[in-house]
Amino acid sequence: MRWVGGVISLTHRDLGGSGKPPLVVLHGMLGSARNWQTTGRDLTGRFHVFALDLRNHGNSPHADTMSYEEMMGDVIGWLDARAIEQAGFLGHSMGGKIAMLLGGREPRRVEQLTIVDIAPKDYFWPAHRASFAAMNELNLSDLHSRAEAEMRFEARVPSWPMRRFLATNLERTEDGRWYWQINLPVLTRALPDLEKNPLRATDRFEGPVRFIAGGKSTYIEPADHAAIHAHFPAAEIVTLANVGHNPHMEAREAFVAAVLAAPRP
């Protein structure tokens, strides 16, 4: 499905917890709500958990443009469509940037924030550039399986878990033709802008915020703490040892415990 201009009507997965305070999960680049099913359900004892597919990802419509302001607008539109005045947000990587922007620009809609392994700064991701090159080079016309795609990615993407993750975005039509579920051309074009910090110097959220960093990741470094506290003065920064950029997958129990221990209003 293709969408031109305006707010996207996002798809989501309701992971359970009806009647509890809403928690909206925002996935990272090339991810989807599907990646959060297990971890999201682990949080339903405390929250009513909704995992969204952001524009150009998962089952949500495709759009010709992709900025953080537009994605924030999509999320607000999703809240409005369900008469949710205020929610907690859990954002990973790109989704964490959207969550930070929501806190800074629309604080009345935000009860609390959990930001996973991302900081309010510009990034340059050579690994992402290589992954996008591998996906764009993949010839879908003679592809037989996701496993074959993973093998073809190997020249550019040495990490087997990353190759497998990229291949999860491949889907097949009823007549057996492979296609990208993500909007690969738009994501490729938008990547330099998505690497940037979307926050203005004046964006500030006074409510409870917990940043969860991977101890083996370089996405949040000690030098970033000052910028974090400038935008989020009440922020707590928790580091999970021996974990990389995806703590919700690499150390799920410790990650869930860190989310549930976060302060609330």
C-alpha positions in Angstrom: 0.0 0.0 0.0 1.3 3.5 -0.9 0.4 6.7 0.8 1.2 10.2 -0.5 1.3 13.1 2.0 -0.2 13.6 5.4 -0.4 11.3 8.4 -0.1 7.6 7.9 -2.6 5.3 9.5 -0.2 2.9 11.3 -0.8 -0.8 11.9 0.0 -2.2 15.3 0.0 -5.4 17.3 -1.9 -5.4 20.6 0.3 -7.6 22.8 -2.1 -7.6 25.8 -2.6 -6.0 29.2 -6.0 -4.5 28.5 -7.1 -2.1 31.2 -3.5 -1.2 32.3 -1.7 2.1 31.4 -0.8 2.1 27.7 2.8 1.6 26.6 3.5 2.2 22.9 6.6 0.4 21.5 8.4 2.1 18.5 10.8 -0.2 16.7 14.2 0.6 15.1 15.2 1.0 11.5 14.3 -2.0 9.4 12.4 -3.5 12.3 8.7 -4.0 12.9 6.2 -4.7 15.6 6.9 -8.4 15.0 10.3 -8.0 16.6 8.7 -7.0 19.9 6.1 -9.7 20.4 8.0 -11.7 23.0 9.5 -8.8 24.9 6.3 -6.8 24.6 4.2 -9.6 26.2 6.7 -9.8 29.0 5.7 -6.2 29.9 1.9 -6.8 29.9 1.8 -7.4 33.7 2.4 -3.7 34.1 1.2 -2.1 30.8 -1.3 -2.5 28.0 1.4 -2.9 25.3 0.9 -1.8 21.7 3.8 -2.4 19.2 3.5 -0.1 16.1 4.7 -0.6 12.6 6.2 2.8 11.6 5.7 4.2 8.1 7.5 2.3 5.4 8.0 -0.7 7.7 6.1 -3.8 8.5 2.4 -3.8 7.5 2.0 0.0 7.6 1.6 1.9 4.4 4.4 3.2 2.3 5.0 6.9 1.9 7.2 9.0 -0.4 8.8 10.9 2.5 10.2 9.9 5.9 11.3 12.4 8.5 11.2 12.3 12.3 8.5 15.0 12.4 6.3 13.0 10.0 6.8 9.8 12.0 5.9 11.7 15.2 2.8 12.9 13.5 1.9 9.4 12.5 2.2 8.3 16.1 0.0 11.2 17.4 -2.5 10.3 14.7 -2.5 6.7 16.0 -3.1 7.9 19.6 -5.9 10.2 18.4 -7.7 7.5 16.5 -7.9 5.5 19.7 -8.7 8.4 22.0 -5.5 7.8 24.0 -4.6 11.1 25.6 -1.4 10.1 27.2 0.8 7.0 27.0 4.2 5.7 28.0 6.6 5.2 25.1 9.4 2.7 24.6 11.6 3.4 21.6 14.6 1.5 20.3 17.2 3.2 18.1 15.3 5.1 15.4 12.1 4.5 17.4 13.9 6.0 20.4 14.6 9.2 18.4 10.8 9.4 17.7 10.1 8.9 21.3 12.5 11.6 22.4 10.9 14.0 19.8 7.5 13.3 21.2 8.7 14.1 24.7 10.2 17.3 23.6 7.4 18.6 21.3 4.3 16.9 22.7 5.0 16.4 26.4 1.3 16.4 27.4 0.9 13.1 25.4 3.8 11.4 27.2 3.6 9.8 30.6 7.1 8.4 30.6 9.9 7.4 28.2 12.1 4.5 27.9 14.8 5.1 25.3 16.8 2.0 24.2 20.4 2.4 23.0 20.3 5.8 21.3 21.3 9.3 22.3 20.2 12.8 21.1 23.1 13.3 18.7 24.0 12.8 15.1 25.2 9.4 14.0 27.1 8.1 10.9 26.4 4.3 10.6 28.8 2.6 8.1 27.2 -0.7 9.0 23.8 0.6 8.0 25.3 1.9 4.7 26.7 -1.5 4.0 23.4 -3.2 4.8 21.5 -0.9 2.5 23.9 -1.5 -0.3 23.5 -5.3 0.2 19.7 -5.0 0.1 19.7 -2.8 -3.0 22.1 -5.1 -4.8 20.0 -8.2 -4.2 18.4 -9.5 -7.4 14.9 -10.6 -6.3 14.1 -12.1 -9.7 16.2 -15.2 -9.2 16.0 -15.5 -5.4 14.7 -18.8 -4.0 14.7 -18.3 -0.2 15.6 -16.0 2.6 18.6 -18.3 3.4 19.9 -17.6 -0.1 19.5 -13.9 0.5 21.5 -14.2 3.7 24.3 -15.9 1.8 24.3 -13.2 -0.9 24.6 -10.5 1.8 27.7 -12.0 3.2 30.2 -10.0 1.1 28.9 -6.7 2.5 27.5 -7.8 5.9 29.9 -10.0 7.9 27.5 -10.4 10.9 25.2 -13.4 10.5 22.6 -12.1 12.9 22.4 -8.9 10.9 22.1 -10.8 7.6 19.3 -12.8 9.1 17.6 -9.6 10.4 17.8 -8.0 6.9 16.2 -11.0 5.4 13.2 -10.8 7.7 12.0 -7.9 5.5 11.6 -10.1 2.5 8.1 -11.4 1.7 6.7 -13.5 -1.1 3.6 -13.2 -3.2 1.2 -16.0 -3.7 2.8 -16.9 -7.0 6.3 -17.1 -5.3 7.8 -13.8 -6.2 10.0 -12.1 -3.5 9.6 -8.4 -2.6 10.8 -6.0 0.1 8.1 -5.4 2.7 9.9 -2.2 3.7 9.9 0.8 1.3 13.6 0.3 0.5 14.0 3.2 -2.0 12.6 5.8 0.4 14.5 4.4 3.4 17.7 4.4 1.4 17.2 8.0 0.4 16.2 9.1 3.9 19.0 7.4 5.7 21.3 10.4 6.0 18.5 12.5 7.6 17.5 9.6 9.8 21.0 9.5 11.2 20.7 13.0 12.5 19.5 14.2 15.8 15.9 15.4 15.5 15.9 17.5 18.6 16.2 21.2 18.8 18.2 22.8 21.6 14.9 23.9 23.2 13.3 20.5 23.1 12.9 19.3 26.7 10.9 16.8 28.7 10.7 17.1 32.4 9.0 13.8 33.1 10.5 10.4 34.0 12.9 9.0 31.4 15.1 5.9 31.5 17.9 5.4 28.9 18.9 1.7 28.6 22.3 1.3 27.0 24.1 -1.8 25.8 27.5 -2.2 27.5 29.1 -3.5 24.3 27.4 -0.9 22.1 28.8 2.5 21.3 25.5 4.2 20.6 25.4 5.7 24.1 28.8 6.8 25.4 29.7 8.7 28.6 30.3 11.8 26.5 26.6 11.8 25.6 25.3 12.0 29.2 25.4 15.8 29.3 23.3 16.1 26.1 20.8 13.6 27.5 20.4 15.5 30.7 20.1 18.8 28.9 17.0 17.5 27.1 15.8 15.1 29.8 16.8 16.5 33.2 15.2 13.6 35.1 16.8 10.9 33.0 18.3 7.8 34.5 20.9 6.0 32.4 21.2 2.3 32.9 23.8 0.1 31.2 23.3 -3.6 30.7 26.7 -5.3 30.7 27.8 -7.7 27.9 24.9 -6.5 25.6 25.0 -4.9 22.2 22.6 -2.6 20.4 19.6 -4.9 20.8 19.3 -5.6 24.5 15.6 -6.6 24.2 16.8 -9.6 22.1 20.3 -10.3 23.6 19.3 -10.1 27.3 15.6 -10.1 27.4 15.1 -10.8 31.1 17.5 -8.2 32.2 16.0 -5.7 29.7 12.5 -6.3 30.9 13.6 -5.9 34.5 15.2 -2.6 33.6 12.1 -1.3 31.9 9.8 -2.3 34.8 12.2 -0.7 37.3 11.9 2.7 35.6 10.4 5.5 37.6 6.8 6.5 36.9 5.0 9.8 37.5 
